[in-house]
């Protein structure tokens, strides 16, 4: 299970110019919890290839204020109806991954696509291609190696 958060900028606010030529601060926060599953097509001692899937639930909040007066500015659609600024979203993603296994770690890369099941305000910037690069650490192998007296680790992917 993965718990993740995303904010558009490090301090939570982004400076934007809107059509009425005033400076605004915009804040979008995403919080989600996902369940992950993995299937390996190739499962060798030193190499893995397969796909990953995620499905989850999350919440979002948006706010926009005038930069100088700090008055809140509503988000309006093309028909001047206000957008809902808080709500739930349901992320789903599918990724193809490859991993090179080392003794206690694995170098990992994946590419895929992320989609929000229900269309909400955040769907447009949230949907799209994704990639991941990383290192996996196999704590079970490290622990069993310590117990066995620092022998070479077993590979039981």
N, C-alpha and C positions, 0 to 999 in steps of 0.2 A: 504494500500500500504506500502511496506517495501523498504527501501533503505539501502543497506548493502555494506560493503567493507571487503576484506580479504587480508592479507599480510602474507607470510609464516613465517616471524619472526618479533619480535617487532620493530627492527630497519630497516626492509625492506630487509635485506640481510641474506643469509644463506651461510655458508662456506661448500664447497664441494670439493672432490677430483675427478678429471676426469681421463680417461684412460691414458693420457699422463703424469700422475704423477705431475701435478702442482695444486696449490691451487687456487680455484676460488670463487668469490662472485656471488651468484645467487639471482635474485630478481624476484618475481612473484606477481603482483598486480591484484586483481579482484574487479570490481565495478559493481553492478547490482541493478536493480529496478524490483520488483516483485509485481504482483497483487495476493491477497490472497482470497480464498473463504473457507467457512466452512459449514458443514452440521452435525447436531446433531442427532444421533439415539436415545439417551436417554437424556432428558432435564428435570431433576428434580430440586427441590429447592436447594439441597445441592450437586448434582453430575451431571456432563455432560460427555457423551461419544459420539464421532463422528469422522469425518475425515476432514482433511485440505488439500487444494491444493494450489499450487503456480505455476505461470507461469510468466516468465519475460524475460528481455533482459539485457545484460551486456557487458562490454568490459574488455579485459585483456592486460597487457603489461608484457614482460619478458626481462630480461637483464642478461648477464653473462660476468664478466670481470676477468682478471688475478689478483690475490690477490696482487702481488708485483708490476707489471708494470701498472696496471689499463687499459690494452688494452682490447677491447671488443673481446669476443670469440663467434663465431656464434653457434647456436644450429643446429646440423646436424642429419638427420635421418639415417637409416641403409644404404641407397644408396648415402650418402654424399650430399643430397639435403638440403638446409637450410630451417628450419622451419620458418613460419610466426611468428614474435614476438609481433605483436599487432593484435587485431581483435575483433570480436563480438562473444558472445555465448548466448545461449538461455536456461536458467535453468528451469526445471520442477520438482516439487516434490509432493509426496502424503504422508500424515502422518495420523496415527491413534492417537487420543488424548483422554486424560481423564483429568477432572478438578474437584477438590473439592472446592465448593463455600463456602466462609466465608462471613462475613458481607459486607466488602467493597473491598475484594480481592478474588482471586481464586488461589489455588495451581495447577500448570499445568504441565503435562508431555506428550510428544508425541514421537513416533518412526515412521520411514518411510524410504523412498528411494528418493534420488535426482539423476537426470539424466540431462545431457546436450543433447538437441535435435540434434544439429549438431555436428559432431565429429570434434574437433579441438585439438590442442596440449594439452590444459589443461583438456580434457575430462577424461583421465585416473585417475588423482588424485582427480578430482572434483566429479565424479560419485561414488555413494555408499550409504550405510545406513547412516541415520542421527537420531539424537535424540535431544530433547529440554527439558529443565527443567526450570520452571520459576514461577513468580508471576504476575498475572494480577491485575491491580488496576482499579476499576470501578469509575471513576471520576463523572459520571452522578449520581450514587447512593450517593456519598459523597456530591455533590452539592444539590441534592434534600433533603437529610437528614438535611443539614444546613438550607435550606429554611423552612422545616417543623418544625424546632426547636429541632434538635437532637433526634428525635424519631427513633425507630428501622427501619432499611432500608427495603424497599420492594424488593422482589426478582422477577424480570421480565426478566429472562434470555431470 
